[in-house]
Amino acid sequence: MKNPQLTIALVIAFTSNISYPIQLQALPVNNHLSSVKFIPPPPPPDRSAAGSRGGAASRGCDVANQTVTALVPTYQQTLKQGKEADVSITQVWGLTSAEHPSFLFFVPYNTSSIANIEFVLQEETNNKSQTLYRTYLTPPKSPGIISVHFPPNQGSLQVGKMYHWFFKVRVQCDQKQPTKLDYADGWVQRVNQNSTLTEQLKQATPQQKATLYTANGVWYDAIVSLAELRYKNPQNETLLANWTTLLHSVGLEAIANQPLINCCEPILNNKNFSKSQSFLPTVSSSK
């Protein structure tokens, strides 16, 4: 699936620093504003956050050439190192203000074709990876957009740090053939929001919260807020228009009409995990 990407050309030296200061600033919000407009923040200024928003298509399944797709922006960045040749990388990255964010993925397969689904979240520090959370998920009964939540009993995201997630779907289109891997991987970074924005979020309606998050470039919180509203109000034309506009702004219009599916609980022996009661845990503003 080919999608437009946010393109940024930078001439910088390679660096291993993958944490840089980003401070969310309060932006004016019209009390009657119902539309959303995503204003992308600058991505990490080096080769970090490289990933793949959409996995390689698994041939043999009748999914119209669709693949697993993460609902995350991509940035095409060109880097230079002195006299060396230009290096082009695709960054799959977004911001959150939540300690325990949710992640959205489009799964184009029926249950009968899915061998298993795995989600992994890793912390990246000084070029070293540490797994914070790994779980297998119950597969959806039909194709659609699912959510994966990072549960509170598995720790929390720290401000300024980068975290690498992996979403893997192993499919078995033909019982006579081995399973094939369809996957996506990308990054999330937690940021602080200032006191003015925090107060705006406290006073905002759910729709206005989505507007504030998009205006501030906080992708994960914005998409989660809007997805939860859409799931609760599937016939609301304004929410559908906002959803379509938001996905179109990051090149994901091809999956804008896919259904939101309430499914996919962790199936590991995670005794302390409590199941959420809605499609997505509600995004709350940082304190």
N, C-alpha and C positions, 0 to 999 in steps of 0.2 A: 504494500500500500504506500504510494508516494504522496507525501504531504508537504505543503509549503513550510519553510522553517524560518525562524527569526535569525537573520544574518548579521553577524558582527565581525568586522575585520580589525584585528589588533596586531601591532608590532611590539612584542614584548619578549623578554627572556623567559626561558622555561624556569619554573619554580615548583618546589614541592609543597608550598604552603597552600592548603585547600580551605583555610578558614580566613575570612576577611570581614571587616566590620560592615554590617548593614543595619541601619536604624530606620524603622518604619515611622514616617511622618504623617500626621493627620492631614487629610485633604478635605476640602469642602464637600458636603453631600447635600443635595437638594432633598428636602423632606418628601417631595412628591416624585422623586426620581424612581422609575421602575425598571430602567434598562441597566445593563451592566457593560462595562468596557474594561477589558484587561489591559493594564499598563505594565509591560514586562520589565522587571528590574534587570540590571546588567548581570550576566552570569559570572561565575568565578573566572578571574583573569589569567588563566593558565590552562594546562591540558587536563585538569581535573574535571570531574562530572561527565566524562565520556560515557555513553551508554547506547542502548538500542530501545527505542519506543515501541517498535513492532518486531515480533519474532519472525523467523524464517517460516514460510508456509509449509505445512506438512502435506505432501501430495497424497492423494488417495481418499481424502475426506471431501465430501461435497459441501464446501463452505464458500464457494464462489471466490476463491483466491484470497479470502480474508484470513488474517492472522491475529494472534493475541496482540492486543494493543493497550498500552498504558495511557491513561488520560492525563498527560503531562506535556508541557511545552518542550520544544527542542530548539536548540541554538546551533547554527552552523558557524564555527569560529575558525578563522585562519590565523595561525601563529607562525612567527618567524624567529629564527635564532641566528643572528649575525648574518653570515654569508651562506648559511645552510638553506636548502630548499624549503619553500612554504610547506607547512603541515596543516591539513584540514581535519578537524574533528567535529563530531556531532555530540553536543552536550544535552543530556536529558536531565533536567534539573528544575526544581521549584522551591518556593519558600513556604514555611508554616510558622504560626505562632503557638502551635499546640505542643504540649509535652507528649501526647499520645495521638498522633494524627491517623487519619484513614487514607487509604489509597484506592483508586478506582481503576478497574481493568475491564476491557471488552474481551469476552471469551466466545469465539464463534462456533463452539462445538456442542453437540448434545451429550448427555451423560453417557450414552452407550459408546461414545468414541473416546472418552477420557479415562486414562489409566490412573492418573493422580494429578493433583495440583499442589504445588509447594510455594511457600513465600518465605523469604529470608531477608532480615534486616541486619546490616553490619555497621559498626562504628569505625570510622577511618581516622586514625591518629598517627601522625609522623610516618605515613605510608604503610602503616600496619593495620590489619583488619581484625576486628573482634566481633563475633556474632552475638547480637543482643537477643534476637528472636528468630526462631525457625519453626515452621508448622506446616502440616499438610491440611488441606481444606476439603470439605465435602463439595463435590462438583455440582454445578447448576444443572437443572433438568433440561434446560433449553438455552440456546445462545442469548447473550445479553451482557449488560454491564453489571459487574459485581463490586462489592467493597471488601477491603481487608483492613481490619483495625489493629493497631499496635496496642496491646492491652496494658493496663496500669501495673499489673503484677510482674511485668518483664522489664522494669526500669522506666526511664523517661529520656526524651531527647534534651540535650543541653544546648543552650544558646550559643550560636556561632559555629557549632560543629557540623561537619558534613556526615551524612549517613547514606550508605549504598544499599538499595533494595533490589531483590531479584524475584521475579514472578515466573514460575516455570509450570507449563502444562505439558504433560506427557500424554500423547494421543496414540490410540491403537485403531487405525482406520480399517485394518485388515488383520483378522485374528491369526493369519498365517505369517504375518510379518512382525518384526520387532517394533516396539514403541518408538515414536519419534518425538523430539523435543521442540516445542514452540514456546518462546520465552520473550520477556522484556526485562530490561534492567535500567535503573536510573538513580537519581539522587534527590535527597531532601535536606534542607538546611533550616534550622530553627532560628528565628530572629525575635528581637524584642520590639514591642510597640510602645510609643510614648504615651504619656498619661492622657493627652488630649484625645488621641485615637481610642484609647481604652474607654474613656467616658462616652465617646460617640457610639461605640459598640454596645455599651450598656443600655443606652437610650434608643437604639435602633430597632426597628422591626426586623424579622428574619430576612425579608427581601432587601432591606437597607444594609444589613450586615454583609450580604453577598456583594452589594454594590461597593461598600467600603473596602472589602478584601480585594476585589478586582482592581479598584482604583489605586490601591497600595501595592499591587503586584504580588499579593500573598496567594499563590495559585491553589495550594492544597486546601486551604480553608475556604476559599471561594467556591471551588468545584464541589466540595463536600456540602457546604451550606445550600447551594443551589440544587444539588442532587437530592438532598433530603426534602426540600420543598417540593420538588417535582414528584417524588415518590408519594408524598402525602396528598398532592393535588394534581393527579395525572391529567385532568381535563382542563387545567388552567392554561389558556393560550398565551398569556403574558410570560408565564414561567417557561413554557416550551420555546417561545421566541428568544428569551434570554439565554436559555440553555444552548440553543442552536447557534446564537451569536457568539457565545463564549467559546464553544468548541471550534467554530469556524475561524475564530481569531488566532488559533494555534494549529490550524491545518487538520482538524479532526472532524470536519463536517460529514465525512463519509459514515461515521458511526453515531451521528447526532440523533437519529431516529431509533436507535436500538433501545430495547426496553431495560429499565432498571430492575434487577432481580434481587429479591431478598433471600439470600442463601449463604452457603459456603462458610459454615462454622469450622473452627479448628478441630481436628480429630486426633491430635496427639494426646498423650496422657498428661494433660495440663489441668490438674485438679482444681486450681484456684481460679481458672478462667470462668467468668460469668457471661452468659450469652446476652448480647444486646437485644433490646426489645423493638428496635426499629431498623430501617434499612441502613442507617448510618448514625453513629453516636453524634449528638449535637456538638457543634464546634463552639467552644466557649472562649471568650477573650482572655488574654494573659493578665495576670494580676500584677 
